[in-house]
Amino acid sequence: MADGVVLYGRVEGVVTLTLNRPEKRNAMNGELVEELTEGLARARDDDDARVVALRGAGKDFCSGADLAELEKIADMGREESIADAMRMGELFVAMREHPLPIVAVVTGRALAGGCGLATACDLVVAHEEAQMGYPEVHLGFVPAMVMAILRRKLGESRAFDLVTGGHRIDAAEAHRIGLVNRLLPDQGFEDAVAELLSGLASKPASALRLTKGLLYDLDDLGFEEGIRRGAEVNAEARRSPECREGVRRFLERARG
């Protein structure tokens, strides 16, 4: 993936997947979706990986779907079209089921499917001058698959307003409504991103994996089932070597 449309790099536990179509504002085509899926699988199997950062080469994070490709496949039959769309859907599922935290680092524009890609990450950090939004409605299109994630993150009313209004919002507004977790200023932006990513990478991997897995497992569970699943994760966590070592260190410090 050294010269593909998605670049793979790892430094001190942080895997960076870089969308590498800057001449197209990192617009997503079939090749990019395929390579991004492969990159996530590689990170999952990388024993030294602790966190995944998703970025865009050049000025923009991702401008959305490659409309030239979309035009070419518009005449597909219904079943063939669903199968093609599910390549993106399967990417979203892979991101949600991935054992590592995935962080979108948004600079420039993250629009339409690009905003959907950021939304599908576990955390979103954005440059103060970034722009986000779902303008598909203006083209008679629908940000359909990301809706399952968007309504969970924003709630139904805010999600509806965002996708039917089709307006771009600045990073401050995206942060206010919950689309962005961390809003970072231009000065010191890269240092702040590196600090956040290294902080995640330094945490016990088993705790992060269990936390992410439980959070999303709760989607399908009732309250009592969720408590039961939480107890199972609690028991698994306390038996892990990382937890035992962490408790031992804490007690040693407490005892002076």
C-alpha positions as a printed Julia matrix, in Angstrom:
256×3 Matrix{Float64}:
   0.0     0.0     0.0
   3.06    2.24   -0.29
   1.88    3.79   -3.54
  -1.85    3.04   -3.54
  -4.89    5.22   -3.02
  -4.67    4.43    0.72
  -1.29    4.68    2.44
  -0.44    2.57    5.5
   2.06    3.64    8.13
   2.71    2.8    11.76
   4.74    4.75   14.33
   4.81    3.78   18.02
   1.54    1.89   17.96
  -0.36    4.45   15.87
  -1.42    3.16   12.45
  -2.19    5.96    9.99
  -4.37    5.22    6.97
  -4.16    8.13    4.54
  -6.67    8.58    1.74
  -4.33    9.32   -1.15
  -6.29   10.93   -3.99
  -5.52   14.6    -3.28
  -6.07   15.57   -6.91
  -9.69   14.37   -6.46
 -10.01   15.8    -2.93
  -9.77   12.16   -1.79
 -13.11   11.28   -3.37
 -14.06    7.68   -2.71
 -14.19    5.19   -5.54
 -14.29    1.41   -5.48
 -10.51    1.12   -5.35
 -10.23    3.44   -2.35
 -12.97    1.63   -0.42
 -11.29   -1.72   -1.14
  -7.84   -0.52   -0.05
  -9.24    1.13    3.07
 -10.94   -2.15    4.0
  -7.64   -3.96    3.43
  -5.77   -1.4     5.54
  -8.14   -1.88    8.46
  -7.71   -5.66    8.21
  -3.93   -5.21    8.22
  -4.13   -3.01   11.32
  -6.34   -5.57   13.05
  -3.69   -8.25   12.47
  -0.76   -5.99   13.41
   0.37   -7.0    16.9
   2.08   -3.64   17.42
  -0.95   -1.55   16.43
  -2.9     0.18   19.23
  -4.96    2.85   17.47
  -5.88    3.74   13.88
  -5.88    7.32   12.57
  -7.75    8.06    9.35
  -6.56   11.1     7.41
  -6.7    12.67    3.96
  -3.72   13.66    1.83
  -3.6    17.29    0.74
  -6.02   19.96    1.89
  -9.18   17.91    2.38
 -10.17   14.89    4.41
 -12.61   13.54    1.81
 -15.08   15.21   -0.54
 -17.4    12.2    -0.72
 -18.16    9.72   -3.47
 -16.41   10.03   -6.82
 -19.35   11.32   -8.87
 -17.73   10.27  -12.15
 -17.81    6.66  -10.96
 -21.32    7.11   -9.57
 -22.52    8.27  -12.97
 -21.04    5.2   -14.66
 -22.82    2.75  -12.35
 -26.18    4.59  -12.28
 -27.67    2.15  -14.82
 -26.89   -0.97  -12.81
 -29.76   -3.3   -12.02
 -31.26   -3.08   -8.53
 -29.54   -6.13   -7.03
 -26.21   -5.28   -8.61
 -26.52   -1.71   -7.33
 -27.28   -2.91   -3.79
 -24.24   -5.2    -3.89
 -22.06   -2.31   -5.04
 -23.41    0.01   -2.31
 -22.8    -2.67    0.31
 -19.06   -2.42   -0.24
 -19.26    0.89    1.61
 -21.73   -0.6     4.07
 -19.36   -3.46    4.82
 -16.58   -0.93    5.42
 -18.74    0.82    8.03
 -19.46   -2.52    9.71
 -15.75   -3.4     9.69
 -14.95   -0.07   11.36
 -17.55   -0.62   14.08
 -16.39   -4.2    14.72
 -12.69   -3.34   14.56
 -10.9    -4.07   17.86
  -8.84   -0.85   17.76
 -10.08    2.71   18.3
 -10.4     4.51   14.96
  -9.91    8.28   14.97
 -10.82   10.55   12.07
  -8.45   13.53   11.78
 -10.47   16.01    9.74
  -8.83   18.9     7.93
 -10.37   20.89    5.11
 -13.65   19.44    3.87
 -15.37   16.23    4.93
 -18.54   16.17    2.87
 -21.21   13.63    1.88
 -19.64   10.17    1.98
 -16.48   11.75    3.38
 -18.45   13.08    6.32
 -20.02    9.62    6.6
 -16.57    8.06    6.75
 -15.58   10.4     9.58
 -18.86    9.77   11.39
 -18.23    6.01   11.22
 -15.01    6.46   13.24
 -15.04    6.08   17.01
 -13.67    9.58   17.56
 -13.51   12.65   15.33
 -10.97   15.42   15.84
 -11.22   18.43   13.57
  -9.14   21.44   12.6
 -10.88   24.67   13.54
 -11.3    25.62    9.87
 -12.69   22.26    8.74
 -16.1    21.99    7.08
 -18.48   19.05    7.32
 -21.91   18.17    6.04
 -24.23   15.96    4.03
 -25.16   17.87    0.84
 -26.45   14.77   -1.01
 -30.06   15.97   -0.95
 -29.19   18.72   -3.45
 -28.28   16.01   -5.97
 -31.4    13.96   -5.27
 -29.22   11.48   -3.37
 -29.4    10.16    0.21
 -26.63    9.59    2.81
 -28.37    6.29    3.43
 -26.0     3.82    5.08
 -24.4     6.29    7.47
 -27.88    7.13    8.8
 -27.72    4.07   11.09
 -24.67    5.63   12.76
 -25.66    9.29   12.49
 -28.96    8.92   14.37
 -27.14    7.15   17.2
 -24.53    9.9    17.49
 -26.74   12.96   17.05
 -30.27   11.77   17.78
 -33.1    11.68   15.26
 -33.97   15.38   15.18
 -30.43   16.69   14.62
 -29.66   13.94   12.12
 -32.83   14.77   10.15
 -32.0    18.48   10.08
 -28.45   17.82    8.92
 -29.28   15.45    6.06
 -32.43   17.17    4.78
 -30.97   20.67    5.05
 -27.92   19.59    3.09
 -25.92   22.53    4.44
 -22.25   22.63    5.26
 -21.37   23.41    8.85
 -18.12   24.68   10.26
 -16.07   22.69   12.73
 -17.34   24.69   15.71
 -20.96   23.86   14.87
 -20.05   20.22   14.21
 -18.48   20.12   17.67
 -21.5    21.78   19.26
 -23.97   19.22   17.92
 -21.73   16.23   18.68
 -20.45   15.34   15.23
 -16.91   16.24   16.34
 -15.36   15.15   19.66
 -12.34   17.46   19.75
 -12.02   20.86   18.09
  -8.37   21.83   17.69
  -6.86   25.21   16.79
  -4.52   25.72   13.86
  -1.61   26.57   16.14
  -0.21   23.33   17.49
  -2.76   21.21   15.59
  -0.41   18.38   14.65
   1.12   18.27   18.13
  -2.35   18.06   19.69
  -3.35   15.25   17.31
  -0.15   13.36   18.07
  -0.72   13.75   21.8
  -4.27   12.42   21.57
  -3.25    9.43   19.44
  -0.22    8.55   21.55
  -2.38    8.84   24.67
  -4.81    6.26   23.28
  -1.95    4.04   22.09
  -0.42    4.06   25.58
  -3.54    2.67   27.26
  -3.92   -1.09   27.86
  -5.02   -2.6    24.56
  -7.31   -5.14   26.19
  -9.23   -2.41   28.05
  -9.76   -0.4    24.86
 -10.86   -3.48   22.93
 -13.34   -4.55   25.6
 -14.67   -1.0    26.04
 -15.31   -0.49   22.32
 -16.84   -3.94   21.92
 -19.22   -3.5    24.86
 -20.28    0.01   23.84
 -21.49   -1.17   20.43
 -22.83   -4.53   21.68
 -25.3    -2.58   23.83
 -27.07   -1.43   20.65
 -28.94   -4.72   20.42
 -29.54   -5.41   24.1
 -32.25   -4.5    26.56
 -31.32   -2.96   29.92
 -31.02   -6.18   31.91
 -29.17   -7.91   29.08
 -26.82   -4.91   28.9
 -26.06   -5.14   32.6
 -25.37   -8.87   32.22
 -23.06   -8.24   29.28
 -21.32   -5.54   31.3
 -20.73   -8.02   34.12
 -19.18  -10.47   31.67
 -16.84   -7.79   30.31
 -16.02   -6.66   33.86
 -14.98  -10.22   34.75
 -12.91  -10.56   31.58
 -11.16   -7.24   32.18
 -10.25   -7.93   35.8
  -8.63  -11.23   34.8
  -6.42   -9.63   32.14
  -2.67   -9.27   32.79
  -2.9    -5.51   32.1
  -5.56   -5.0    34.76
  -3.76   -7.11   37.34
  -0.54   -5.19   36.73
  -2.35   -1.85   36.88
  -4.0    -2.71   40.2
  -0.67   -3.9    41.6
   1.07   -0.65   40.63
  -1.74    1.45   42.1
  -1.65   -0.4    45.42
   2.13   -0.11   45.62
   1.89    3.66   45.19
  -0.93    3.9    47.72
   1.08    2.0    50.3
   3.96    4.42   49.82
